Amino acid sequence: MSGLLKVSVIFDLFCTELCIYLLYTSSGIVGQRQLVCLARAILRRSQVLILDEATAAVDTVTDALIQKTIRDVFVNSTVITIAHRLNTIMDYDKLLILFFGRRSAAFTNYPLAIDRTGKMSHRKFSAPRHGSMGFAPKKRAKRITGKVKAFPKDDPSKPVHLTAFMGFKAGMTHIVREVDKPGSKVNKKEVVEAVTILETPPMVISGIVGYIDTPKGPRPFKTVFAEHLSEDFRRRMIKNWYKSKKKAFTKYSKKWQDEDGKKAIEGDLNKMKKYCSSIRVIVNTQATFNYFQLIMFFKFQQKLLKHRNKKAHIMEVQLNGGSIADKVEWAKERLEKQVLIDQVFAQDEMVDTIGVTRGKGFKGVTSRWHTKKLPRKTHKGLRKVACIGAWHPSRVQFTVARAGQKGYHHRTEMNKKIYRIGKSALTAEGKKNGSTEFDVTEKTINPMGGFPHYGTVNQDYLMIKGAVIGPRKRPITLRKSLWTHTKRVAFEKITLKFIDTSSKFGHGRFQTTEEKKAFMGKLKKDFIAEQEAAAAAH
């Protein structure tokens, strides 16, 4: 027998005798007896351990040490505990509740249990946190336009194409379509769905930017602007246009007319082809459309959209497909030219919308974080957070709900399906851009009276399923989807049967003005107009 084993046996016998002496004599306090009995059980490596309130007569520090020892040493043993306090059995597998000596209830995987790492697994069932921290900090956006922070992965095997576009939110309506989803309960049935209309006038390519890779990420290498830049583009680039001399980019444009300038521009484009890893084009929306009256030599401006702004919205859009040289040549050929929405996106495609949400102002925690309201008679208000943290550390953690800005946040919504790409109502093809194969009424997408707080949509438009962030007139950035889609909803062919064009002010009854006239008959103003026409004829 080894020396260590001899010591263990002798100590075990000593503990046994000591336990008997302490139990049957008045010597020793209860806490000492419990500790000696526990030490004896540890030495024996008991497979079954029965504890009757093992830490009832010890202080809290010793209690915590004993509970930890029991869980470490007897992890492979069966531990039966007679407990009067919940904290001693919080992580037990089974629980039996006795009432006057009889079984009252039994539980398996007791719901107050905590996991072995010490994290409170029951917390999510009773009091989860309110509001996601994934969107922190909830502050006002720096810009009104949506910024593309990631472009789709490039595929050189495809032809060169743009990956983003910009439109303006006009409003919402609803459509009726037939579902093409074999196996679904609504297959071959008609459904009514809400859609958002985005007006997407043509954008103009005004420059080329080449990016090189660095250890800190992509960096702009060379930039080439077009020869003629519109006034609304230059208004955006100059802070105080009305005070300026209106000379922005005049020196740069002369490069295109000078031989040395042309060589410098061509040299920059060649360096892009040689060194750059990605090519982006600078595109801008058109606030106005310029045209000249050649006889009188006067310049006129016609607003493309009935918006108050005179400045163009400018953004960089990455070119995907083809080689770097192909991208540079593609962009060079299209400088100063317009890009239409149907050249970027296609029917039934999934797109991402990026923009700034509707601003709601300064809000409290109930509205901003959706925290639970306090009881009715709470002193100094009940739309508050009851406890904002411990006394120390003496600061409020960032995870605690606080009052502040709600809305006007930069957000990205993924995978919106395009239901229709409509042509401009000013063209012959677009005069029926609100009609369908089943509803042949000649009408545009505009509801009677126009879209509330927007007006009429006369340019090309995009119809997207569901809602889009932001109020009316808010610029929305549209980006090609980042993912390779495999779900059936991405490949479903959309067949529209009906597009609602009734008035969005109140309860619209009529789809077109002609339908309203046919139902209502002649009005007083119509009779007055006829009388005035007859009087003018005589």
Stockholm file with secondary structure:
# STOCKHOLM 1.0

chainA/1-538         MSGLLKVSVIFDLFCTELCIYLLYTSSGIVGQRQLVCLARAILRRSQVLILDEATAAVDTVTDALIQKTIRDVFVNSTVITIAHRLNTIMDYDKLLILFFGRRSAAFTNYPLAIDRTGKMSHRKFSAPRHGSMGFAPKKRAKRITGKVKAFPKDDPSKPVHLTAFMGFKAGMTHIVREVDKPGSKVNKKEVVEAVTILETPPMVISGIVGYIDTPKGPRPFKTVFAEHLSEDFRRRMIKNWYKSKKKAFTKYSKKWQDEDGKKAIEGDLNKMKKYCSSIRVIVNTQATFNYFQLIMFFKFQQKLLKHRNKKAHIMEVQLNGGSIADKVEWAKERLEKQVLIDQVFAQDEMVDTIGVTRGKGFKGVTSRWHTKKLPRKTHKGLRKVACIGAWHPSRVQFTVARAGQKGYHHRTEMNKKIYRIGKSALTAEGKKNGSTEFDVTEKTINPMGGFPHYGTVNQDYLMIKGAVIGPRKRPITLRKSLWTHTKRVAFEKITLKFIDTSSKFGHGRFQTTEEKKAFMGKLKKDFIAEQEAAAAAH
#=GR chainA/1-538 SS CCHHHHHHHHHHHHHHHHHHHHHHSSCSCHHHHHHHHHHHHHHHTCSEEEEESTTTTSCHHHHHHHHHHHHHHTTTSEEEEECSSGGGSTTCSEEEEEETTEEEEEEESCTTCCCTTSCCTTHHHHCCCSSCGGGCSCCCCSCSSCCCCCCCCCCTTSCCEECEEEEEEEEEEEEEEECCCTTSTTTTSEEEEEEEEEECCCEEEEEEEEEEEETTEEEEEEEEECSSCCHHHHHHHSSCTTTSCSCTTHHHHGGGTSHHHHHHHHHHHHHHHHHCSEEEEEEECCSEEEEEETTTTEEEEEESSSCSCCSCCEEEEEEESSCHHHHHHHHHHTTTCEECGGGTCCTTCEEEEEEECCCCEEECHHHHTCCCCCCTTCTTCSSSCSCCCCSSSCSCCTTSCCCEEESCCEEEEEEEEEEEEECCTTSTGGGGTTCCSSCCCCCCSCCTTCBTTTBCCCSCEEEEESCCSSCTTCEEEEEECSSCCCSHHHHCCCCEEEECCSCTTTTCCCSSHHHHHHHHCCCHHHHHHHHHHHHHHC
#=GC SS_cons         CCHHHHHHHHHHHHHHHHHHHHHHSSCSCHHHHHHHHHHHHHHHTCSEEEEESTTTTSCHHHHHHHHHHHHHHTTTSEEEEECSSGGGSTTCSEEEEEETTEEEEEEESCTTCCCTTSCCTTHHHHCCCSSCGGGCSCCCCSCSSCCCCCCCCCCTTSCCEECEEEEEEEEEEEEEEECCCTTSTTTTSEEEEEEEEEECCCEEEEEEEEEEEETTEEEEEEEEECSSCCHHHHHHHSSCTTTSCSCTTHHHHGGGTSHHHHHHHHHHHHHHHHHCSEEEEEEECCSEEEEEETTTTEEEEEESSSCSCCSCCEEEEEEESSCHHHHHHHHHHTTTCEECGGGTCCTTCEEEEEEECCCCEEECHHHHTCCCCCCTTCTTCSSSCSCCCCSSSCSCCTTSCCCEEESCCEEEEEEEEEEEEECCTTSTGGGGTTCCSSCCCCCCSCCTTCBTTTBCCCSCEEEEESCCSSCTTCEEEEEECSSCCCSHHHHCCCCEEEECCSCTTTTCCCSSHHHHHHHHCCCHHHHHHHHHHHHHHC
//
